Amino acid sequence: MESPARAGNERLGIYVHLPNDVRQITEPHGIAAGAAWLERWRIQRVGGLAGQTISIDGLVAAGSDVLVRVEHGDGSTQTTRLLPSRPSFVVEALANPWRLASTYLALGVEHILGGIDHLLFVLALLLVVKGWKRLIGTITAFTVAIALPWRPPRSASSTCRPRRSKPPSR
């Protein structure tokens, strides 16, 4: 999972709730990566996690969303975006590539619409590039060029400490 970090590279007060019969194999290891806090650990559950619900407490108070990535033992992955209005998800037995694409498409659109510099860039493309085919080609080439060097850190992919009980009330 990935979530925003506080100033000074501090993690937000959000907590992962795993099924009660999950066994933690490794301690969480966290790092700051830009404006995000990433944390990774290994867990195990007899029968796997497919069909099980994982939730995150604290999203409303933190005013944040998180990107959850579940890596299964067979190498398949499931990536889901959790919001304060939808703080839980059910782990899928098989990864759904269309759901993954829609998750990242929604993040991309939100990212573009959230910054004036991005909107000005799109406006400039509309003014400079003639023809829809050339415009689509230019946008695609730019997107690929910007995405190629980006790789998630191998040392971390989760932001929250696992908990099986509710955090203390404040």
N, C-alpha and C positions, 0 to 999 in steps of 0.2 A: 504494500500500500504506500501511497505517497500523499502527503498533505502539506499545506503551507507551514512554514516555521515562524516562530516569533523572532523579533529582533534579538540578536545575540545568539543565534543558532539554537534556540530552545524549542523543544517540541510542544505542541498544543496538548491540552488536557483532554485527549480523546482515548477511548479504551475499546479494545477488541473483545467481543464476547464469543467464545468458541463453545461448541457442544461440550457438555460436562465430561464425556469419556475421552476427550482428546488428551494425549500425553505430549508434553513439551520435551523435545529432544535436545535443542540448543537454547541457550539464553539469547534474548533479543540483542542485536547489534545495531546501533543507530549511527547515522552520519548526517550532516547537513550538506545539501546539494543545492546551491543557489538559494532560492527562497523556499525550498522544500526541506522537510525532514523525512528521511528514509530510514526504515527499520526492517530488519529481516531476521527470521528465526525459523527453525524447523519444528514441525509437529507431526504426530502420528495418531491415527485412529483406526482401530480394527474395522475393516469393511470400507475404509476410505471416507472421504467427506461428501461424496455425491449424494444429493438430496438433503444435506444438512444446511441449516441456516447459520450464517455468520452475521453478527451485527456490530455496530460501532456506536458507543454512547459518547455524548459530548459534542456532537456535530452542531446542534442548535446553539449551545452556549459559545462554541468556538466560532460560529458563523462561517463554517468551512465545509468543503467537500473533500472526499478522499478518493484516490484511485487505488483499487484493490487488485492485486495480481496473485492468483493462486497457481502455484506450480505443482502439478501432480507428479507422482513417482514415475509415471511412464513418459514424462517429458512434455505432456500437453499442458497448456495454460488457459486460464480464464481471467479476463480483465474486466472489471466492473467499476463504474463510478457511483459512489454513494453520496447522497445529498442529505441535508438536514431533514427534508421532507420524506426521504426514503433511505433510512440508515441501515438497512439489512438486505441480504440477498441469499439466494439458495445456490449452493455449489452445483454446477452441472456435471453430469457424468461424462459428456463429450463436449469439447470446446465448440462454440458456435462462432465461426468466422464472421458472419453477418452482424452479430451482436458486438463483436470486437470492433469491426469497421464503423458501426453506428456510434459506439462510445467515443472513438477518436474523432469522427466527423463532428459530433456535437461539441467536443472540446475545442476543435479547430475553429469552428464557426464562432463559438463564444470568445475565443482568444482574439480573433480578427475584429469582432464587433466591440471588444472591450478596450481597444486602444486607438486613439486618434491617428497615430502614426500608421497603423495598419490600414485604416480607412482611407487615409491620404494616398497610400501606396496603391490601393485598388483603384481609386479615382484616377491617379496618374496613369495606370495601365489602360483604363477605359479611354482616356484622352489620347494616349500615344499609340497604342496598338490598334491597327485597323483590321476589321473582320473578326467574326466570332471564332473561327477555327484557329486563327493566329493567336487570339486572346486566350483561348483554352490551352493552346500549346505553350504559351508564355507562362501562364499560371502553373501549369503542370511542371514545366522545366524548373521554375523557381522553387516550387514545393519540394521536388525531388532533390534539388541542389542543397536546399536548407536542411532536409531530413537526413541525407546521407551521413554526415559526420556525427549526428546525434545517436548516442547509444546509452541506454540506462546503465547506471553503475552496477557492476556484477557483485559488488560487496553488499548491496542493500536493496531491498524491494518492498519494505513494509514500514509504516510509520507509527504504529500503535503498539503499546504493550498489551499482551494478551491477558485477559481477566475472565474468570468464570463467574464472578459475582459483581454486583453493582459497585461503582466507586463510591466513596463516602459522600454523603450529602453536604452541600455547602450552605 
